[in-house]
């Protein structure tokens, strides 16, 4: 198993392919913002004192918080709330118009009237014309130390940028390196799933986005006819289309006809996979086939024959286990029993770690997994403690562990976790520093006072799988 210190070693081998031009993937940019493209703009701290003036600044987003009292969210600059030097308020109807991938750590340009709010200097974003998301520096693709959800999201964005520039040589080389090296993020999860997730097209994307993705994949396949990556991404595109038809994405009504379209896309994805079994050399083949099995409602016996084949090829590819747990979600207590069975099969710390990873992945479907499922926090905590010993450099793991301890109302473990959280709070987990403060207050409180302390804000979207 590659250790954290090896991360990026093989990926540096293809870094010569990277093109770092910044004139691509500029999202929702007004002409007056584009005109600033070649100018050095001030950061948020520099303009924060210009109350009553129209300002334009460029800075990285430190936190994204949903308002508890209004329908919208805040971007924090300089530091997470409540230590920010400047905030931007975005009503949800405007936020929904932005091309807004996970934004923590991304650099944006903002234009607007700066005013004084009760929490400090603020710009109200009344229109997408005031916002520009800048391209990501693709040096992330060869960065040595990749840790946590923010690095994962940035890695995926950089891969997507290469795809949208038809950089198929880079994408092929990266795919081959990740398949061969089995490289991990610093928390021990594989990088390969992030590579394939970068090509996911959401159910709310336009028909034009789906069409352009298919056309780009055709160009990739023409250049690399035997590419297993392009083949699997094509199968994934049909799975995404199936979900779009089935879910009523892009304001479609769900009808008998849309369900038929969804079945056709699922059948096409399955045909692509079953007609190219040589692609089983990639773990993603089985991940895609697990999605087919889930949405075609395979029997439990058939599904777990597929699962057994998958883990027989690559036992430690965690996404297989996460997908199996998702398949079992419809039956009360089933995924919890599955996690425990897998823990017992592994045994020892390795079993506890696998249990913790499965529970972590499933937690995103619950408001509070400890109140709403039969998960064992004691087992999960033991797995996290083993993970932190195995990957001591992962700040992300320490933050996740502390957050779960807070959710589980485990004062003792939360107190032990808080020093590492305070040293480097991860806003992909805590959303803002106010929530870290709630955790600290709870850790200091007495037993019996559990209901008083709860997170003060919520993420704009639920956290995804680990």
Secondary structure, 3 states (H helix, E strand, C coil): CCCHHHCCCCHHHHHHHCCCCCCCCCECCCHHHHCCCCCCCCCHHHHCCCCCCEEEEEEEEEEEEECCCCCEEEEEECCCCCCCCEEEEEEHHHHCCCCCCCCCCCEEEEEEEEEEECCEEEEEECCHHHEEECCCCHHHHHCCCCCHHHHHHHHHHHHHHHHHCCCHHHHHHHHHHHHHHCCECCCCCECHHHHHHCCCCCCCCCHHHHHHHHHHHHHHHHHCCCCHHHHHHHHHHHHHHHHHHHHCHHHCCCCHHHHHHHHHHHHHHHHHHHCCHHHHHCHHHHHHHHHHHHHCCCCHHHHHHHHHHHHHHCCCCHHHHHHHHHHHHHCCCHHHHHHHHHHHHHCHHHHHHHHHHHHHHHHHHCCCHHHHCCCCHHHHHHHHHHHHHHCCCCHHHHHHHHHHHHHCCCHHHHHHHHHHHHHCCCHHHHCCHHHHHHHHHHHHCCCCCHHHCCCCCECCCCCCCC
